[in-house]
Amino acid sequence: MGDRIAADLEREHAMLTSVRNRLRASEGEDFRTPTTALDQVLDELNSVERSPGDPR
């Protein structure tokens, strides 16, 4: 189950990165997007990838 969840989160991360890149391409490099969704996906991905005995 962990691998499946990690794969889903990796796909979501790739999609969010693509959206951010498209927005910057259309709006300019100075365009800043909120990172709340991306931060959440990365936090979830990191928690799934940690081993059960990982003290972090």
C-alpha positions as CSV (number, residue, x, y, z in Angstrom):
1,M,0.0,0.0,0.0
2,G,2.8,2.4,0.8
3,D,4.3,2.1,-2.7
4,R,0.9,2.8,-4.3
5,I,0.4,5.9,-2.1
6,A,3.9,7.1,-2.8
7,A,3.3,6.7,-6.6
8,D,0.1,8.6,-6.3
9,L,1.8,11.4,-4.5
10,E,4.7,11.5,-7.0
11,R,2.2,11.8,-9.8
12,E,0.4,14.6,-7.9
13,H,3.8,16.4,-7.3
14,A,4.6,16.1,-11.0
15,M,1.2,17.6,-12.0
16,L,1.6,20.5,-9.6
17,T,5.1,21.2,-10.9
18,S,3.8,21.2,-14.4
19,V,1.0,23.6,-13.6
20,R,3.5,25.9,-11.8
21,N,5.8,25.8,-14.8
22,R,3.0,26.6,-17.2
23,L,1.9,29.5,-15.1
24,R,5.4,30.9,-15.0
25,A,5.7,30.4,-18.8
26,S,2.5,32.4,-19.5
27,E,2.8,35.0,-16.7
28,G,6.6,35.5,-16.6
29,E,9.4,34.3,-14.3
30,D,8.5,36.8,-11.6
31,F,5.0,35.2,-11.2
32,R,4.8,33.5,-7.8
33,T,2.2,30.9,-7.0
34,P,1.1,29.8,-3.5
35,T,3.0,26.7,-2.5
36,T,0.5,25.4,0.1
37,A,-0.7,22.4,-2.1
38,L,2.8,21.5,-3.2
39,D,4.1,21.7,0.4
40,Q,1.3,19.4,1.5
41,V,2.1,16.8,-1.2
42,L,5.8,16.9,-0.4
43,D,5.0,16.5,3.4
44,E,2.8,13.5,2.7
45,L,5.3,11.9,0.3
46,N,8.1,12.3,2.8
47,S,6.0,10.7,5.6
48,V,5.1,7.8,3.3
49,E,8.8,7.2,2.3
50,R,10.1,7.1,5.8
51,S,10.6,3.7,7.3
52,P,8.5,2.8,10.4
53,G,11.7,2.9,12.5
54,D,12.8,6.3,11.3
55,P,13.0,8.7,14.2
56,R,12.3,11.8,12.1
